[in-house]
Amino acid sequence: MKLDQLFFYIQRYYMTHLISKLPERVGAFIIRKNKVDRYELLLFRHPDCREAPIQLPGGGIDPEETIEAALHREIYEESGLTNLTLLRKVGTSQRCWLDTHHIAYRHYFLLEAPSTTPNGWEHIVHGDGFDAGLRFTYFWQRPTIEFTLAGGAQAFLNRYHLPELYD
């Protein structure tokens, strides 16, 4: 079995058995101004698993952790970024896991990175989460109306929720 296939099956198990038991999660729409003073969105790919969709940083909220603390911890663990400005909460998505009937909530926030943040980089995820040790490749993009994201984030990727990206 190839590494990307193995990763896919491990991620599928993780999604259906472990994440479904975490009732709340966070997701980060991180923007920065480019050289022509227009906002771009931070996204990442899994270079070791071609089947994985383009994603935003985010993850679970640990017991006794605030939503905002989890947001900043997950961003740091998954991207290495710190010193971001929290602009606002964008919204909350809800998902019901069919196999367990657990309902999970993901809280999405908009943050701004300094314009001096690199155009792209690779980061090895750290922390004690399931994704620790995975390699993510980060890049900035101005999404078009046709651009889509997997999961609940897509509901907020529009002019109404993120007008900064569609000026």
C-alpha positions in Angstrom: 0.0 0.0 0.0 1.3 3.4 -0.9 1.9 6.1 1.7 -0.8 8.3 0.4 -3.3 5.4 0.4 -2.3 4.6 4.0 -2.7 8.2 5.0 -6.2 8.3 3.4 -7.4 5.2 5.4 -5.8 6.5 8.7 -7.4 9.9 8.1 -10.8 8.3 7.4 -10.6 6.3 10.6 -9.6 9.4 12.5 -12.5 11.4 11.0 -15.2 8.7 11.8 -14.0 7.5 15.2 -12.0 10.2 17.0 -13.1 13.6 15.7 -16.7 12.6 15.9 -16.3 12.5 19.7 -15.0 16.0 19.9 -18.0 18.3 20.1 -16.3 21.5 19.2 -13.5 22.5 16.8 -12.0 25.6 15.3 -11.1 26.7 11.8 -9.0 29.7 10.7 -9.5 31.9 7.7 -6.1 33.7 7.7 -5.7 36.7 5.3 -2.8 39.0 4.5 -2.4 41.9 2.1 -0.2 41.2 -0.9 2.1 43.7 -2.7 -0.8 45.3 -4.6 -2.7 45.8 -1.3 -5.3 43.0 -1.9 -6.2 40.3 0.6 -5.2 36.7 0.0 -6.3 33.6 1.9 -3.9 31.1 3.5 -4.4 27.5 2.4 -2.4 24.3 2.7 -2.0 21.1 0.8 -0.9 17.7 2.0 2.1 17.0 -0.3 2.3 13.4 0.9 -1.4 12.6 0.2 -2.7 13.8 -3.1 -6.2 12.7 -2.2 -6.5 15.2 0.6 -8.3 18.4 -0.3 -6.9 21.9 0.1 -7.6 23.0 3.7 -7.5 25.8 6.3 -5.7 25.5 9.6 -7.8 24.3 12.4 -8.5 21.4 14.8 -10.0 20.3 18.1 -10.6 22.2 21.3 -9.0 20.5 24.3 -10.9 20.0 27.6 -10.6 23.2 29.7 -9.4 25.2 26.7 -11.2 28.3 25.5 -12.2 28.5 21.8 -9.8 31.4 21.2 -6.9 29.6 22.9 -7.6 26.5 20.8 -7.7 28.6 17.6 -4.2 30.1 18.3 -2.7 26.8 19.4 -4.0 24.9 16.3 -2.7 27.7 14.0 0.7 27.5 15.6 0.9 23.7 15.6 -0.2 23.4 12.0 1.5 26.4 10.4 4.0 27.8 12.9 2.4 31.2 12.7 2.0 33.4 15.7 1.4 37.1 16.1 -1.9 37.1 14.1 -4.6 39.7 14.6 -8.0 38.2 15.4 -10.5 40.3 13.3 -13.8 38.5 14.0 -15.8 35.3 14.3 -17.1 34.4 10.9 -19.6 31.7 12.0 -20.2 28.2 13.3 -21.0 25.1 11.2 -22.7 22.0 12.5 -22.2 18.4 11.5 -23.9 15.3 12.5 -21.8 12.1 12.2 -24.1 9.5 10.8 -22.2 6.5 12.3 -22.2 7.9 15.9 -25.0 10.5 15.8 -22.7 12.9 17.6 -23.1 16.6 16.6 -19.9 18.5 16.1 -19.5 22.3 15.9 -16.7 24.1 14.1 -16.2 27.8 15.0 -14.6 29.8 12.1 -12.6 32.9 12.7 -11.0 35.6 10.5 -7.4 36.5 11.4 -4.9 38.7 9.7 -1.2 37.9 9.2 1.4 40.6 8.6 2.0 41.4 5.0 5.6 40.3 5.5 4.5 36.6 6.1 6.3 34.4 3.5 4.6 33.6 0.2 4.8 29.9 0.9 6.5 27.4 3.2 6.4 23.8 4.4 5.6 23.0 8.0 5.8 19.8 10.0 2.8 19.7 12.4 3.8 19.5 16.0 1.7 19.0 19.2 0.1 15.8 20.4 -2.8 15.6 17.9 -3.4 13.0 15.3 -1.8 15.1 12.6 1.5 15.5 14.5 4.4 14.8 12.1 2.4 15.5 8.9 3.9 17.8 6.4 1.8 20.7 5.1 2.6 23.1 2.3 1.2 26.6 2.7 0.4 29.1 0.0 -1.7 32.3 -0.4 -4.5 32.6 -2.9 -7.3 35.0 -3.8 -10.2 32.7 -4.2 -12.6 33.1 -7.1 -16.3 32.6 -6.8 -15.8 29.1 -8.2 -13.1 28.1 -5.7 -14.4 25.6 -3.1 -13.2 24.2 0.2 -14.1 20.9 1.8 -16.4 20.7 4.7 -18.2 23.4 6.6 -15.7 26.1 5.7 -17.3 26.4 2.2 -20.4 28.0 3.7 -18.4 31.0 4.8 -16.2 31.4 1.7 -18.3 34.2 0.0 -18.7 37.9 -0.3 -21.1 38.1 2.6 -18.9 36.5 5.3 -15.4 37.4 3.9 -15.8 40.6 1.9 -12.1 41.3 2.2 -11.4 38.5 -0.3 -13.9 39.6 -2.9 -13.3 43.4 -3.3 
